[in-house]
Amino acid sequence: EASDKEVSHIPRLREVLSNGSLYFPPFSQEEFTSDVHVNTYRCTATNSVGSIVSRDSKVRADVVQAYKLQVHNVFVMRGNVAVLRCQMPSGPKSSVQILTWLKDEPMLGRSAIHPEGRFIVTSMGTLHVRDTTPEDSYSKFFC
């Protein structure tokens, strides 16, 4: 570890191989340990001539899991801009990117929103609906 502590072998989480390599086997969400899976490591090699230390290697593991995304209702005056945010659990926020927004209209069904005209998707994944109309209030939006 970058704190100059020698790395210990933790079966099924962090293993030091016979060739000196550090190996992180696949793990489940329940086995995730931030001290192991979100850390900075470096390697030290020593021989009769001296020692050399590698640069820091940052490890940040992601766990495959289903996320429950929500879009909360917003109230806006007709003709103004509605700002819709995709709400997700705090843990995965840094590794999740909002790829698309969907609009579910009573008569037309669900379709992808193309960011043009009245609809703008920001770099943070927020949907802006410009020039809101009464019809917008009958639609449901999903991220």
C-alpha positions as CSV (number, residue, x, y, z in Angstrom):
1,E,0.0,0.0,0.0
2,A,1.1,3.6,-0.6
3,S,1.2,4.2,3.1
4,D,4.4,2.0,3.2
5,K,2.5,-0.9,4.9
6,E,3.3,-4.3,3.5
7,V,0.3,-5.7,1.7
8,S,-1.1,-8.9,3.3
9,H,-2.7,-11.8,1.5
10,I,-6.5,-11.9,2.0
11,P,-7.9,-15.0,0.3
12,R,-10.6,-14.2,-2.3
13,L,-10.1,-10.4,-1.9
14,R,-6.4,-9.5,-2.4
15,E,-3.8,-12.1,-3.2
16,V,0.0,-11.7,-3.4
17,L,1.1,-14.2,-6.1
18,S,4.4,-16.1,-6.0
19,N,5.8,-13.8,-8.7
20,G,5.1,-10.8,-6.5
21,S,2.1,-9.6,-8.5
22,L,-1.0,-8.3,-6.7
23,Y,-4.2,-10.0,-7.8
24,F,-7.8,-8.9,-7.0
25,P,-10.1,-11.9,-7.8
26,P,-13.8,-11.2,-8.7
27,F,-15.9,-10.5,-5.7
28,S,-19.5,-10.0,-4.8
29,Q,-21.1,-6.9,-3.5
30,E,-21.1,-8.3,0.0
31,E,-17.4,-8.9,-0.1
32,F,-16.5,-5.3,-1.1
33,T,-14.1,-3.8,1.3
34,S,-13.1,-0.2,0.8
35,D,-9.6,-0.7,2.5
36,V,-8.8,-3.3,-0.2
37,H,-10.9,-2.2,-3.2
38,V,-10.5,1.6,-3.0
39,N,-6.8,2.2,-2.2
40,T,-3.5,3.3,-3.6
41,Y,-0.8,0.6,-4.1
42,R,2.9,0.7,-5.1
43,C,5.5,-1.9,-5.5
44,T,9.0,-2.1,-4.1
45,A,11.7,-4.2,-5.7
46,T,15.0,-4.9,-3.9
47,N,18.2,-6.6,-4.8
48,S,21.9,-6.4,-3.8
49,V,22.3,-3.1,-5.7
50,G,19.4,-1.3,-4.0
51,S,15.7,-0.7,-4.1
52,I,13.3,0.9,-6.5
53,V,9.7,2.0,-5.8
54,S,7.0,2.2,-8.4
55,R,4.6,5.0,-9.0
56,D,1.3,5.0,-7.1
57,S,-1.4,2.7,-8.6
58,K,-4.9,3.7,-7.6
59,V,-7.4,0.9,-7.4
60,R,-11.1,1.7,-7.4
61,A,-13.3,-1.3,-7.9
62,D,-16.9,-1.1,-9.1
63,V,-19.5,-3.6,-8.1
64,V,-22.1,-4.7,-10.6
65,Q,-25.5,-4.0,-9.2
66,A,-28.9,-2.9,-10.2
67,Y,-29.6,0.7,-9.5
68,K,-33.1,2.1,-8.8
69,L,-33.3,5.4,-10.6
70,Q,-36.0,7.9,-9.9
71,V,-37.2,11.1,-11.4
72,H,-39.2,13.2,-8.9
73,N,-42.1,15.4,-10.0
74,V,-41.3,19.1,-10.5
75,F,-43.7,22.0,-10.5
76,V,-43.1,24.7,-13.1
77,M,-45.1,27.6,-14.6
78,R,-46.2,27.1,-18.2
79,G,-43.6,28.5,-20.6
80,N,-40.7,28.2,-18.1
81,V,-37.9,25.6,-17.9
82,A,-38.5,22.3,-16.1
83,V,-35.3,20.8,-14.7
84,L,-35.5,17.0,-14.1
85,R,-32.8,15.2,-12.3
86,C,-32.1,11.5,-12.3
87,Q,-31.9,10.4,-8.6
88,M,-29.7,7.4,-7.7
89,P,-28.1,5.9,-4.6
90,S,-25.1,7.9,-3.4
91,G,-22.6,5.1,-3.8
92,P,-22.5,4.7,-7.6
93,K,-22.9,8.3,-8.5
94,S,-19.3,8.8,-9.5
95,S,-19.3,5.8,-11.8
96,V,-22.8,6.1,-13.4
97,Q,-23.4,8.2,-16.5
98,I,-26.9,9.1,-17.6
99,L,-27.1,7.9,-21.2
100,T,-30.7,8.7,-22.2
101,W,-34.0,10.1,-21.1
102,L,-37.4,8.6,-22.0
103,K,-40.8,10.3,-22.2
104,D,-44.0,8.3,-21.7
105,E,-46.9,10.0,-23.3
106,P,-50.5,8.8,-22.7
107,M,-51.4,8.4,-26.4
108,L,-48.0,7.7,-27.9
109,G,-46.3,5.4,-25.4
110,R,-42.6,5.6,-24.3
111,S,-39.9,6.9,-26.6
112,A,-36.4,8.3,-26.3
113,I,-35.9,12.0,-25.9
114,H,-33.6,13.4,-28.5
115,P,-31.7,16.4,-27.0
116,E,-32.8,19.1,-29.5
117,G,-35.4,21.8,-29.6
118,R,-37.2,22.0,-26.3
119,F,-35.1,19.3,-24.7
120,I,-31.5,19.7,-23.5
121,V,-29.5,17.1,-21.6
122,T,-26.6,18.7,-19.6
123,S,-23.2,17.1,-19.2
124,M,-24.3,16.1,-15.6
125,G,-27.3,14.2,-17.1
126,T,-30.0,16.7,-16.1
127,L,-32.9,17.1,-18.5
128,H,-34.1,20.6,-19.2
129,V,-37.5,21.0,-20.8
130,R,-37.9,24.5,-22.2
131,D,-41.1,26.3,-22.9
132,T,-43.2,23.9,-20.9
133,T,-46.7,23.2,-22.0
134,P,-49.8,21.8,-20.2
135,E,-49.3,18.6,-22.3
136,D,-45.9,18.1,-20.5
137,S,-47.8,17.6,-17.2
138,Y,-49.4,14.4,-18.6
139,S,-46.1,12.8,-19.6
140,K,-43.8,10.8,-17.4
141,F,-40.1,11.1,-17.7
142,F,-37.5,8.3,-17.0
143,C,-33.7,8.3,-17.0
